[in-house]
Every structure is written in structure tokens, then in C-alpha cells.
């Protein structure tokens, strides 16, 4: 009798765990932080001494006051509508661009590459940089701010929209294609219904981000409540400045809470059934359309200006070519290195300060509900104050230079990274926590042995993303004297040296894009 041996099925080889990766990343991070701190002459002792100056400045701001409340309310409304309109315009452009930038829907690889290049450029260039250029081309007003928000938002929305399309199921498309429908109907009927939830979430999140940014566009003459804040700071009327900052804080905090409620309302099925969900979506769409129309009316914006801006802007942008790298010479290199150093040091400080706050703000780990709400409130408070406003405060307290910018970004990092850490901790497997608790393990034991080991990959990925964001932000801190390459850019545009400005813009793009690619590569190693 012949016996046929059943072939053994070997499990697929597992990817060898890179035990060297985390220690190597930690060592590199420490070395880069030390070198960067030395480059910008950042001394912790000097920072501690500077805290007294910050306290004295805050004391001069008290009590806050609003001298012209009607004007402040009007500017606050302008700020909100600018954020809404800028995001709507970006979404309108991002939808077709996303179909061209998604591998599974693009008509040709060349089209895919071109669409992705546009998205990458818009994402890499800070919105305040766009605002400075548009103000020079179009003059002071809300239109430059709206266009700046829209262009930069295309970088985020276009990428997220395209990623959602690439993750869509091909089954419905194949079924429709078999019936002989065309490309457009195939996209509308098979792809769009799958990606709309992801698009809605990204759109609402982007409005939240744009509101934060729109409050500081007035610093460069691009509209919004930043006009009033800049006037108060220039006039050294600190109580009025604090009053405006508090208004900004309330607006942004309210918008964040509203965004959470809107995402829950639109993306989480209600118990009342699909009819109510459909009614809520239709109602939300009607409100958005109404807000968009109100934006044109309240901001006194001619719809034709959304097309006529192209000519004057192209004239200014054209004068930036060819770029002149020789005029600044070594100063340009020094400013670029300083920009990166500010981002690195601020990120390192932010990581150290954010992780404890994030752990305490996680509902499943926090030692007490009061601690949870205190940590969440602190995160919300810090997130509500844009980094550029923090930079103005630190410049007034510590003086001009990169140390002020570093402190501003470090404080701002707590709100950004603290929330990401808290969200990551809340998503960990509860099994190890329960196991340690069952044997009498205390809170510290649970955090060290159950929370950190599970959350550390997400913490590292979020920290790399924070580094990317901080370096992008550090490129514009120089506009308020907080160090970095932004000062050279602002001065070159102010003095009409557009060819020099072109060189600076290219350097900013290369720096931001390079950091983004490196951080993305490291995150892929951790996946």
C-alpha cells in the first residue's frame, strides 16, 4: 500500500523584529536634539530664568479687556467664515484631484504623478507663506487669507481623499463596468458612496485646523481677528491683546467641540434609524451651503475674484523665477539649519511634556476622573492657542531669536501630541491592564508594564509626525521675530526682492519635503 504523506504547511516566515530600531532612533534623537540646542544656543537654565519675564508679561496683560467689542465680534465672524470658505474651496478642487491622484482611478501614470506633485507642493508650503505672497499680489484683505487656506488645505484633503479612494472595494466598480457604464458614472455610483464618510471626517477636521490658522493670518494682512491682535501688540496694549486672545481661545475651543459633535452626528449611525441619519446629513449640507453663501455676503467678496486673482498672483510668482541663491549666501543656509534646529528641539521638549499629559488624559488609564478632565482641559486649552500667538508672547518676554520660537512650538506640541497619545492609549488592548490589576499591580505598574509597551509604536509615529509639523511651522515663525527662515522670506517680499524670495521658497519646500519623507520612511519601518 502506498502511503502519501500530506505536505506540511509551514507558517509564513515572520518579519524579524528590529530590536535595534528603537534604541537607534532614541540615540539619534538625543544626538540631534543636543546638536540642535547648541546651534540655536538654547539653554534650559536661560529658559527657566526667562519664566520670570513671561510671568511679568502676563501680569501686564491683566485684567483683560475688549475696548471695541463690536469690531472684535465682526472680525471673529470674518475669521470663522474665512475658514469655512477656504475649506469648501479646497474640497471642491480636491475631489477631482483625488481621483487623478489615486492609483486605482487615475487615467494614466503621468496624470497620477502630476496630481500627487500638486498635492505634495500644497501640503509642504505653509499657509502663512501663501498668505504673505497673496497679500503682496492682491493687497490687504480677506481674499489672500481665503486663497492661502484653500491652497494649503488641498495638500491635506487631496491626500486623504485619494487615500480613501485607493482603499475602496473594487467589487462595485467591476459590477458596474460589466454593464458598460462610462468612467464618470462608475466613479459616482461605485466609488463615491464608499468614500463619502472618510471625506466628511477629513473635511470637518480641516475646518477645525483652518480656523486655528485663520486667526493669525491678520499678522500678515490677510484678514481676520489677527488684525486686531496685531494692532494691540504693536501698540503694547497688552490687556486688549489678552482679551482678543481669550476670544480666539473661546472660538477655537467651541469649534473643536462642535467638530466632535458633527463627526459623531454624521458618521456614527443613530438609534433612530437611517431616515434620521439621512435627514441630519441633508440638514448639515444645507447649513454648509448657507454658510458658504453667507461668507460671500458678510466678507463682501465678489465671486468673480475667485478667478481674477490668478493674473496678479502669477505676475508676482513669475518674478520669483529664476531664484537668486547668491544674494543671501551663507545666511540662507544658516536660516534653514536654524529652522530645522528649532523644530527638533521643540519636538524633543514637546515629547517629554506631552506623554505624561497624554497618559493622564486617557480614560482607561487615568487614576481619577478629576485628573482626566484636568488633563483633557489642559490639552484643549493649549490646542486652542495658535503657535504664532505663543511665539509673539515669548518674543515679548524673552526677546527676538530662535529660543522664543522653540518655546512656543514646545508648548504648542503639548496640545497636539498629548491628544494623539491619549487617543492611542485609549485604544490599547485592555487584557494586559486587567492581568496586572488581578495580581494587585498598582497604577505605576500598569502604566509601565501594560500601557507604554503597547502604545510606544503609536507614540513614536505621532512624535515623528509632530516633528514634521513643527519644522513646517518653524519656517514661518520668523515673521514675528521668533527665528528661522521666515524672517528672510518676509523681508525679501517686503523689499520686493522676489527672486530672493523664490530661492527661500524653494529651500523651505526642500526642507519640509525631505523631513516629511524621512519621517514617513521611519514610520514604515515601525509598521
PETAJO-V538954 format. One record per helix or strand of 2 or more residues. SS is the DSSP state (H for helix, E for strand). FROM is the first residue (numbers start at 1). LEN is the number of residues. Records with the same first field share a line. If there is no record, write none. Layout:
SS: FROM-LEN, FROM-LEN
//
This chain:
H: 19-21, 44-18, 69-33, 109-16, 127-12, 142-25, 171-8, 183-32, 217-4, 226-9, 238-30, 274-25, 305-14, 330-31, 369-15, 387-12, 402-25, 430-9, 443-32, 477-4, 486-9, 498-29
//
